[in-house]
């Protein structure tokens, strides 16, 4: 696979991981008892986005690195995945 393919895979994995990491450690304004006027009670008090983005970047890098290693060493090939069965035959 080319570098562009791995970049695309990294992009998809990064977004998947960020949505998995976002809820970690979030406390709402209602839970902290510090709700400000004009805000949603369920809004996060401190979302901690920078640390979550750093964790996501590292985790996505490890996942894509392991995937790239397994593809490049031949441990993972396209033949290992089932292909859809053709429903009809065209002559």
Protein Blocks (a to p, Z undefined) as FASTA:
>chain_A
ZZklmmmmmmmmmmmmmmmmmmgopacfklnopacehiafklcfblolmmmmmmmmmmmm
mmmmmmmmmmmnopacfklpccdddfbdcZZ
